[in-house]
Amino acid sequence: MPEDASAARAAAEEESAFSHPPVDPDVSAPYGDHPDQVIDFYAPRTGAASAPLVVILHGGAWRARYDRRHITPFADFLARRGFAVANVEYRRGGPDIPAQNTGGDPASVPPAGRWPETFDDVAAALDALPELAREALPSADARRIVLTGHSAGGHLALWAAARHVLPADSPWRTERPAPLRGVVALAPIADLGLSEKLDVCQGAVDQLLGGQHSFAERLPHADPALLLPTGIATTLVQGRTDRDVPYEVAESFADAAARAGEVVGVTLLEDVGHFPLIDPAADAAAVVAEEIAQLAF
């Protein structure tokens, strides 16, 4: 496809995904004191007394200008498919983050992520989730949790499922695997090393890890491609024409898993870019829901 046509299609896909009005949750619950430490819950629209719980980590290159509101139509889409849904917010990088957290080089775009706060929040949210779900959403079955995330959120979902294989000195390491049915990562920034080389999301990976002076030191604590095998069922769903996170990133993660002795599913969708995966109006979202259902039910 010519470059101009490819760019136009990607722009149309993004416009469609962001065209849906935000959907308010049924209930929200804090998991910490910061305003961003909150989880929104959506009850299954089918009225089921018990339903699998899908935990969503939104994308947006770990940058503050993208919050959980943009993915609420997708959360509602899953709720209408019979899932209980938890939409997790976490601290991202923004204009208030000092330059030293981005390697001392303020970029033309807001910095990505906060170290260590972004990871602190995801770890804390997942640890608090079962109890919060029992209190806030009795229909959520905490024995059937599937973790999903889009783009940067896909990275965080893969990372959260791998905390038990983090380095021994990592503050986020757990002694045993998270109680998950599985992970469905959507166009995830799954291999930080490769993504940094490809300059995914305008230097976001380098910024997330604090710049080149700390990149190598922090990479083993943050890169899902280095945290394998996890022993947790994992599927990656990826558009082949994704201009934001190239499909080679997903394939690189799957190759790393294979070398570690683990099989990771990769569902490559033809003629699909970055945003249809979370767009309720796109066929790709139905594919995602089916992948989640295969793990949850």
C-alpha positions in Angstrom: 0.0 0.0 0.0 1.4 3.5 -0.9 2.6 5.4 2.1 0.0 8.2 1.8 -2.8 5.6 1.7 -1.4 3.7 4.6 -1.1 6.9 6.7 -4.7 7.9 5.8 -6.1 4.5 6.8 -4.2 4.6 10.1 -5.6 8.1 10.8 -9.1 6.9 10.0 -8.8 3.9 12.3 -7.6 6.2 15.1 -10.5 8.6 14.5 -13.0 5.8 14.6 -11.6 4.4 17.9 -11.7 7.8 19.6 -15.1 8.7 18.2 -17.1 6.8 20.8 -18.3 8.8 23.8 -16.7 7.7 27.1 -18.8 5.2 29.2 -19.0 5.8 32.9 -18.3 2.9 35.1 -20.8 1.3 37.5 -18.4 1.8 40.4 -14.9 3.0 41.1 -12.5 2.1 43.8 -9.1 3.6 44.8 -6.1 1.4 45.3 -3.9 4.2 46.7 -3.9 7.9 47.6 -2.9 9.4 44.3 -5.8 10.5 42.0 -4.5 8.2 39.3 -4.6 5.2 41.6 -8.1 4.1 40.8 -9.9 1.2 39.2 -13.2 1.5 37.3 -15.5 -1.5 37.4 -18.2 -2.5 34.8 -20.7 -5.1 35.6 -21.6 -7.7 32.9 -24.5 -6.3 30.9 -26.0 -9.7 30.6 -27.0 -9.7 34.3 -24.9 -12.8 35.0 -24.6 -13.5 38.7 -21.0 -14.5 38.2 -18.7 -13.6 35.3 -15.0 -13.8 34.4 -13.1 -10.6 35.3 -11.2 -8.9 32.5 -8.6 -6.4 33.7 -7.7 -3.7 31.2 -4.5 -1.6 31.2 -4.9 1.2 28.7 -2.2 2.4 26.3 -1.0 5.8 25.2 2.8 5.4 25.3 2.8 5.7 29.1 2.0 9.4 28.6 -0.3 11.4 30.8 -2.3 12.9 27.9 -3.9 9.4 27.4 -5.9 8.2 30.4 -8.3 5.4 30.9 -11.3 7.3 29.5 -10.3 6.6 25.9 -10.7 2.8 26.4 -14.0 2.9 28.3 -16.1 2.2 25.2 -14.0 -1.0 24.8 -14.6 -1.8 28.5 -18.3 -1.4 27.9 -18.1 -3.5 24.8 -16.6 -6.4 26.8 -19.2 -5.9 29.5 -21.9 -6.3 26.9 -20.2 -9.5 25.9 -20.8 -10.9 29.4 -17.6 -10.1 31.2 -17.0 -8.2 34.4 -14.4 -5.5 33.6 -11.8 -3.6 35.7 -10.3 -0.6 33.9 -7.1 0.3 35.7 -5.6 3.8 35.8 -1.9 4.4 36.7 0.6 7.2 36.8 2.1 8.2 33.4 4.6 10.7 32.3 3.5 14.3 31.7 4.6 17.9 31.6 5.1 18.0 35.4 7.8 15.3 35.2 11.3 16.7 35.7 13.8 16.4 32.9 16.0 14.1 35.0 13.3 11.4 34.7 13.7 11.5 30.9 17.5 11.3 30.8 17.9 15.1 31.1 16.6 15.7 27.5 13.1 17.3 27.5 11.5 16.1 24.3 9.1 17.8 22.0 6.4 15.3 23.2 5.6 14.7 26.8 7.8 12.2 28.5 6.7 8.6 28.8 6.1 7.0 32.1 7.4 7.5 35.6 10.1 5.4 37.1 9.3 3.7 39.4 5.7 5.0 39.9 4.2 3.6 36.7 5.4 0.1 37.8 4.6 0.7 41.4 1.0 1.5 40.5 0.4 -1.5 38.2 1.8 -3.9 40.8 -0.3 -2.3 43.5 -3.4 -2.4 41.4 -3.1 -6.0 40.6 -2.3 -6.9 44.2 -5.4 -5.1 45.4 -7.7 -6.1 42.6 -9.2 -9.4 44.0 -10.4 -7.8 47.2 -11.5 -4.6 45.5 -13.5 -6.6 43.0 -15.2 -8.6 45.7 -16.3 -5.4 47.4 -17.1 -3.3 44.3 -18.5 -5.8 41.9 -19.8 -9.0 43.5 -20.6 -10.5 40.0 -16.8 -10.6 39.2 -15.3 -14.0 39.6 -11.8 -13.4 40.9 -11.0 -17.1 40.1 -11.3 -16.3 36.4 -9.2 -13.3 35.7 -7.8 -12.5 32.3 -5.4 -9.6 32.0 -5.4 -7.5 28.8 -3.8 -4.3 27.7 -3.3 -2.2 24.5 0.0 -0.9 23.2 1.9 0.5 26.3 -0.8 -1.2 28.4 -0.1 -4.4 26.6 3.5 -4.1 27.8 2.3 -3.5 31.3 0.0 -6.5 31.1 2.8 -8.8 30.0 5.1 -7.3 32.7 2.5 -7.7 35.5 2.1 -11.4 34.6 5.8 -11.9 34.8 6.5 -10.4 38.3 7.4 -13.8 39.7 10.3 -14.1 37.3 11.7 -10.6 37.9 15.3 -10.3 39.2 15.6 -11.3 42.8 16.3 -7.7 43.9 13.3 -6.2 42.1 10.9 -4.4 44.4 8.0 -5.7 42.3 8.9 -9.4 42.4 6.3 -11.9 43.8 7.0 -15.3 45.1 4.5 -17.0 42.9 2.7 -16.4 39.6 -0.4 -14.1 39.6 -3.7 -16.0 39.7 -4.6 -15.4 36.1 -6.3 -17.5 33.5 -4.1 -15.8 31.0 -3.0 -12.6 29.2 -4.3 -11.2 25.9 -1.9 -8.4 24.9 -3.1 -6.1 22.1 -0.4 -4.6 19.9 1.9 -4.7 22.9 5.2 -3.0 23.2 6.4 -6.4 24.2 10.1 -6.2 23.4 11.5 -3.0 24.9 15.0 -3.5 23.3 13.6 -3.9 19.8 11.0 -1.1 20.3 13.7 1.3 21.5 15.7 0.5 18.3 12.6 1.1 16.2 11.8 4.4 18.0 8.3 3.2 18.8 6.1 6.1 19.9 8.7 8.8 19.5 11.3 7.6 22.0 8.8 6.4 24.6 10.7 3.3 25.6 13.9 5.2 26.2 12.0 7.7 28.3 10.1 5.1 30.3 13.4 3.7 31.5 14.9 7.1 32.3 17.2 7.6 29.3 20.3 5.9 28.1 22.2 6.5 31.3 19.8 4.0 33.1 18.4 2.0 30.2 20.6 -1.1 30.5 20.3 -1.2 34.3 16.5 -1.0 34.3 15.8 -3.1 31.2 15.9 -6.5 33.1 13.3 -5.1 35.5 10.9 -3.9 32.8 11.2 -5.8 29.6 8.7 -8.7 29.1 10.9 -10.2 26.5 13.5 -10.8 29.2 11.0 -12.2 31.7 10.3 -15.6 30.2 9.0 -18.2 30.6 6.1 -17.2 32.8 4.0 -20.4 32.8 0.9 -18.2 32.2 -1.2 -18.7 29.0 -0.4 -15.7 26.7 -1.8 -14.6 23.4 -0.8 -11.5 21.4 -3.2 -9.9 19.0 -1.6 -7.7 16.5 -2.6 -5.9 13.3 -0.2 -6.6 10.4 -0.4 -3.0 9.2 0.2 -1.4 12.6 2.2 1.8 12.1 2.5 2.6 15.8 3.8 -0.7 17.1 5.1 -2.8 14.2 4.1 -6.5 14.2 7.8 -7.4 14.3 7.7 -6.5 18.0 5.1 -9.1 18.8 6.9 -11.7 16.7 10.2 -10.9 18.5 8.5 -11.5 21.9 7.0 -14.8 20.6 10.5 -15.9 19.4 12.0 -15.0 22.8 9.3 -17.1 24.5 10.0 -20.0 22.2 13.7 -19.9 23.0 12.7 -20.0 26.7 10.6 -23.1 26.1 7.2 -21.4 26.1 4.6 -21.2 23.4 3.0 -17.8 23.0 0.1 -17.4 20.6 0.2 -14.6 18.1 -2.9 -13.7 16.2 -2.0 -11.5 13.2 -4.9 -9.6 11.6 -4.5 -8.7 8.0 -5.3 -5.1 6.9 -5.7 -4.0 10.6 -3.7 -1.3 12.2 -3.2 -0.2 15.8 -6.5 1.1 17.0 -9.2 -1.3 15.7 -8.3 -3.8 18.4 -10.0 -1.5 21.0 -12.7 0.0 18.7 -16.1 -1.5 19.4 -17.1 -0.6 15.8 -14.3 -2.7 14.3 -14.4 -6.4 13.6 -11.0 -6.7 15.3 -12.6 -6.0 18.7 -14.8 -9.1 18.3 -11.6 -11.1 17.6 -10.1 -9.8 20.8 -13.3 -10.7 22.8 -13.1 -14.2 21.4 -9.5 -14.6 22.4 -10.3 -13.4 25.9 -13.3 -15.8 26.1 -11.2 -18.8 25.1 -9.1 -18.2 28.3 -11.9 -17.1 30.6 -14.7 -19.5 30.0 
